[in-house]
Amino acid sequence: MALLLATSLASLHLLAGATLAAVDVCGQINLGTSPATKVYYPVDLLGNYAADLSHWASSSSDLSACTVEPANAADVGTILTLIGSARVPFAVKGGGHTANPGFSSTPGVHISMTKFSDVVYDAPSQTVRIGAGLVWDDFKVYAALDPLGVNVVGGRVSGVGVAGFTLGGGYSWKTNQYGLTVDTITAYKLVKPSGAVVTVTQASDPELFFALKGGGNNFGIVTDFTLKTFPQTQVWGGLITYTADKLPAVANAVAAFAANVTDPKAAIIPAVNFLATQPGVSHIMFYDGPTAPSGIFDDFLAIPHFTKDVKTRSFLDLVQSAPSDATSGTRGAFHTVGLRSYSKTMIDAIINETIYWGAALTLAGAAFVSYDIEPFLPSIYTHGTLPKAFPFTAEPFIPLNLYYAWAPSLTDGFFHDALRASAAHLTQVALADGQTGVDTAPLYPNYALIGTPLSRIYGSNLATMQAVKAIVDPTNVMGLAGGWKI
């Protein structure tokens, strides 16, 4: 009964909202691509249509005229050509972890990259080619590389897709050592809006290569990424949680770590959370080796914990120990602040924000409120020797991630406004703390809330990116899709 009701609702939406032009393009795609490429409609009863549309945050999903699973780059070219000719809205979904509505969903033609799932390691060049439809921890990427003793600069928690993460920049557990994910890219296999399939490298097209490194989906559809690999042993770390009464001790330990730890193999994400009327901390520790040197994490281990899952393990096992899927399926949104440091003043303000907004938003249907502290080393932007679209400055700004999850769709705007208000307040706290330039700092595109000005994401790089786009996409085909449109 539930399936029939969902199908009926989808069909009604199709009749009411999707354009006849989009439906017509779906048919053209079905006829014009290879048999391996699949097109699904709202009447699909086998779950393919629903799976293609599914996102980590339910508020990021939409009902489309059809979903398309292209089987190869040539078919992606055909699809883009047909969409561009008809000027219909479309979306491109990799892993579906974006929290901004409309960024990888549409009432038009929904392209799911799920069939691009290869992981091909090349030992002589020490690189790996990874398909755009993969999730970092879905037993394909990290699992495939683990027996080879190598790894990439990829996602830190479960459920994060390769494509959106990489096209936005990519902060990783290995970023302190090697930079952002885009600093380790050697090639993109790109389907241009014209339908042409090209391999983009620094040598072949330096301007386009620059623009793709953090520039999102503005220049075509990437089907495969080639990344440098690095040696990988077992790692040490995992999740440890603390109750509300331990917040002062945790704040002191985080401030000490941020101020004193310079070992690039060490990293943490302490998330100050508000759940079921109570604050607490979910803290992930990471050391890129089987054993962490004494002194680095001692302060955290000395605090009495609520739960503890910290040990020597595989990199994949550590990533999967992070509870990012706990709120999967709810409505949700991220936002961010670019900071120069995590001082004790800043950490205390973040804790206060969590408690304040956690209590206030519970009345509006909040399921979860979280502020994720990410004290990277100030040298993280110095590893890449080539220019990139994001970040637009080499100054050492590091991200703070704000995340709210909720149930009622009627309160979407309320939660978005709260995220903006909280980020603005924490920016003012940082300025008062002596952190100059945080009000104009780059904002990580994979965290930034919809409506964030492009100047805060791409800054001085925006004009160059727009010039590249004018060459690659003169008719603005990619403007028919969601995302950070330049």
N, C-alpha and C positions, 0 to 999 in steps of 0.2 A: 504493500500500500504506500509506504514512504517513498519507494522508488518511483511509482507511478505518479505520485503527487509532485515529486521533484521534477520529473520529466514534463508534466503538464505546466508547471510554473516556468520552466525553461522555455517551453514552446510559446507560452504567452509573452514572455519577455522578447523572444525572437520576433514575434509579430509586431509587438509594440515599439521596440527600441532599435533593433538592428535594421540597417538600411537594405533595401533590395539590391543595391549595388554590391554590398558585402556578400550577400547570399550568392549573387551571380559570380563574384570572384571565387568563392569557395568551389563552385562548380567548375570554373575554368581551371583552377588548380588541380582538381581531381582528374580532369581530362588531360592536362598539359604536363604532368610530372610522371616520373617512373612509377611502376606498380608498387615499389617498396615504400614510397611516400604515402602516408595515410591521411585521409580527411574524415573527421568525425563531426556529427551534428547533434543538436540537443536531444534528438530522439534516440540516441545511442543508449542501449540498455545493458551494454557489457562493461561500462565503467570507464572506457577510454576517454570520452569527452570530459567527464568529471575529473579524472586524474590529470589530464592536461591543464585544466583550469585551476587545480588546487594550489594554494599558496600556504606558506608557513603561517602568515597572518590572514585570517579569513576576510578582513577588510580590504585586502589587496586583490581579491578575486572578483571577476565579473563574468557574466554570461555572454558568450560570444556567438556570432552567427555560425561559426564553425571553429574547430581546432584542426591544426595541420601539424603532422610530425614528418618533416622532411628527412629523407634518407641519405642525402648527399649534398655537397655544395652546389652542384649544378642545378638541382631542384630548388635550392634556396634562391638561386639567381632567377629562375623562372617565376617563383612566387613573388619576389620583390618587383620584378618587371610588371607582373599582372596587377599587383597592388598599386604600384606607382602610376600605371596607365589609368586605373579607375579612380585613383585618389580616395581610397577607402581607409578608415582607421585600422591599425593593426597593433599587435603586441608581440614581443619576443620574450619568451620565458626560458631561463636556464634552470636553476634550482628552485626558484620561486620563494626566495627568502627576503625579498624587498618588503618593507613595511609601508611604502608610499603607495596609496591607491592610484591605479592607472599606470604605474611605471612598467609593469609587465602583464597588464590585463587590458581588455578592450571589449566593447560591444561588437566590434568588427571581426577581423580575421586574427585568430590567436595562433601564433607559431610556437610550438613546443619543441625544444632542441633535444629531446630525450634520446633520439637515435644516435646522437653524436657522443659516443661513450667509449672511445678508444683511449687506452693509456699505453703509449709506445715509447719504450726507453731506448736511447741510442748511447751505448757505452763509449764509443770513441769521442763523441762531442760532450758527453756527460750532460745531456739534455733529455727531456721527456716531452712528448706531444700528448696533450690532454684535451679530450672533447668537451665542448661547451655545454653539454647536457648533464654533466656529472655533478655530484655533491662530493665534497672533499672526503667525507668519512663514510661513504656508502659502500664500502668494501671493494672499491675500484681503484681509487687514487692512492691513498696511503697504504692500503692493503697490498696493492700491486707493487709498490716501491719497497716495502719493508723487507722482503726476502733478498732484495738486491743491495741492501745496506745503504740506500740513498733516500733523499727526501727533497721536497720543494718548500718554498716559502708560501704556505697556504693557510687555510682557515683554522681558527683556534677552537671552535666549538661545533657541536653536531648540527647537521641540517643545513649548512651554508653551501650555496652553489658555487661552482668554479667560475662561471661566466660573469655574473654581476659583481662578485667579490673582486675578481681580477680587473675588470674594466673600470672599477671605481678606485683602485689603488692597491688595497690589500695589506692590512696590518696582521702580522703573524707572530706566533711564538718565537720565530727565528728572525724577526725584524731587527732586533738589537744587533744581531751578527751580520745580516746581509741586506738590510733595507726593506722597502716595501716589495710586495710581489711584483709590481711593474718594473722594479729595478732589476729583476731577474728574468724578464721576458726577452727571448731572442728572436721570436717570430710570431706573427699572427696570420692565420689563414682567414682572409676576409672576403666576404661576398659584398661587393660594392652595390649601391642602389641601382646601377645600370645593369646588374646581373653578372658582371665580370667577376671571376674568381682569381684572387691574387694572394701571393705570400708577401707580407709586409715585414721588412727588416730595416735596420738602421742603414744598411748599404743600399737597399732597393728604393726606399722612399723615406728619407729621414724626417720630413715634415709630418707625414701621415703616421709614422712610427711614434713620433712625439705625441701627436694628438690622441692616439689610441691608449696611451699610458695614463689612464685615469679619466679619459674623455667620454666614457660611457658608450651609448649606442648611437652616437651622432653620425657615424661615418660608414655604416653598413652593418652587416651581421657577421660576427666572428664565429667560425665553426670549430676552430682548434687553436690552442695556445701552446707554444713551445717555450719551456722554462728551463733554466739552469737547475741542475741538481747538486746536492751537497751531501757529504757523508752523514749517515744517521745510525746511531747506536740506540740502545734502550734509553729511556728518559726517566727522570724521577719527578714525581709530583702527583697532583690530583686535587680533589675537592675536600675542603674542610669547612664546616659551618659553625656559626656562633650565635648565641641568643642575644637578646637586646641588652642584657646587663653587661655584656662583654664589649659593647661598642667603644667605650673609652680606651680600653686596652688595644683593641684592633686599630683604632685611629692612630695611636702612638706607634704601633708596629708598622703601619703603612707609611707614615711620615718618615720613620727611620729608614725603611727600605728605599723610599724614593730619594732620600737625601744622601744615602751612603753606599748603596750597592751599585757597583760599576761593572760587575762581571756580566758580559753580554750574553752569556748562556742562561742567565737567570731572568725570570719574568713572573709577574703576578697579575691577576685580575680580581681585586676585591670588589664584590658587588654588594652595595648596601640596599637591602630589599625591604619592602613593606608588604606583608601578606597576612590575611586573616586578622587584621587589626593590630599586628605586632611587627616591629622592625627586627631585622637580623642581618647577618652577613653570610653570603655564599662566596667563599674565597678559593680561587684556583691558583695553585703554585706550580711552577714549571722550572725544571733545570734540564738543559740539553746534554745529559749524560746520565749514566746509571746511578750515580751517587751525587748528592748535592754537598758541596764543601760546607764544613761547619761554620756557623755564624750568619749565613745568608738568611735562612728561614727560621732561626732559633726563636725569635720573638713570637712568631705566629704559633709555633708548635708548643710554646710554653703556656699559651692561653687555653684554659679549659674549653673543650669543644663540645658541640652538640652531636655532630657526626664527623667521621673522618675516613677518607678513602685516599690515602697518600702512600705511594709505594713506587718501586722500580717497575716499569711496565713498557710496553711498546708505545710509540708515538700515537698510533691509532687508538689504543685503549685509553690514553690520557685524554684525547680529544673527545671521545665518546663518554668520558666520565663527567663532562660539563653538562649541566642540566638545561641547555637552551631550548630543548623540545618540551619542557614542562608546560609551557603556555601555548604550544602549537594549537592552532585552530581557533584561538580567540581573536578578537579585533585588537590591533596594536599599532604602535608608532614609535619611532626613534627620533631623537634629536641630539645635538652635540654642542660642545663648547671647546674651542681650541685654547689650551693652557700652556704656559711656560713651565710650570712646575706644580707638584702636589705638595704644597706646604701644609703644616698642621692647621693653619687657619682655613685653607681651602678644603681640607678633608672634613673638618668640623662643620663647615657650611654645607657640604654635600650631605652629611648625615642629617643635619637639620632640615634640609630640603626634602629628603626622603621621608622623614617623619611627618613634616607639615603636609606635603602633598599626598602622602599615603593615607593620612587620616581624612583629608578634605575630599579626595577622590573616591574613597570607599563609598561615600553617600551617593556618588554618581554612577556606581556600578563597576568600579575598578576591581580587576581580578589580581593585579600585580603591579607594583611600582618598583623600579630598580634604577640605581645609578651605578654605572660600572666605571671604576677607577683604573686607568691604564698608564702607569708610570714608566713609559719607555725611556731609554737613555736619550739625552739631547743630541746624540750623534746619528740618529737613525736616518736622517735625510742626506747624510754625507756618503753613503755607500754607493749610490748610483752615480755613475760618471756621465750619463747622458741626460739631457733635459727631459722633463715629463710634464704632462698637462696638470696633474695633481701630485703634490702640492705646488702652488705657484711661488713659493719662497723656500729658501734653504734654512730659514730661521727655525729654531727647534720648538715648534708648537706641537703639543701632544694632545690626543683626543680624550674627552670625557663623553661617555655614552649614556644618554637618558632613555629609558624604555618604560612605556606604560602599556598595560594590557587591560581590556575591558570587554563587556558583553553587549550592552545595548547600542545599536547602530545610531540611534537618535542623539547620542552624546558624542559622536565623533568629533565635531567641532569644538566641544567643550574640552576634550582631552588634548586636542591639538593646541588650543589656546593656552592650556596649562603648561604644556611642554615649552612653548615659546616664552611664557612668563618666567618659568623656572630657569631656562637657559639665559635669559636676559639678566635675571637677578644674580646668577652665579658669575656671569661676565663682569658685573659691577663689583662683586666681591673680589674677583681676581684683580681688577684694576686698583681697587683700594688696597690690595695686598702688595702692590708694586709691580704687578705683571703687565708691563707695557705692551700695547699692540694687540691685546686679546680681543678687543672689539672689532678689529679688522682682520683677524687671523684666518687662515684657511679652515674651512669646515669640511670634514670628511664626507664626500658625497654619498657614501653608503650608510651614514648615520643621519645626515641632514634631513630635516623635516620638509615635506612638500611646501613650496612657497618661499624657501630660502633664496635670497638673491644670488644670481649666478656670480656676481662679483665676489661673494664670500666663498665660492667654491673654486673658481678658476682665475679670479683676479686679473693680474696683468697678462696672463696667458690667453685670455678670452679672445682678444682680437686675432691672434695668430691662429687659434683653433677655428674661428669663423672663416678665416681666409682659406684654410685647408678644406673646410666643409664646402665652401663655394665651388671648389674645384672637383671634389669627390662626389658631391650631391647637389648639383646646381638647381635641381627642381624640388629640393627639400622633401624627398621621399621619406627620410627618417624622421622628419617632423610630424609625420602621420602616426608615429608611435609615441608612447609616453617616455618619461625620463627627464633628465636635466637637458633641456633643449637649448642649444646655443644658436 
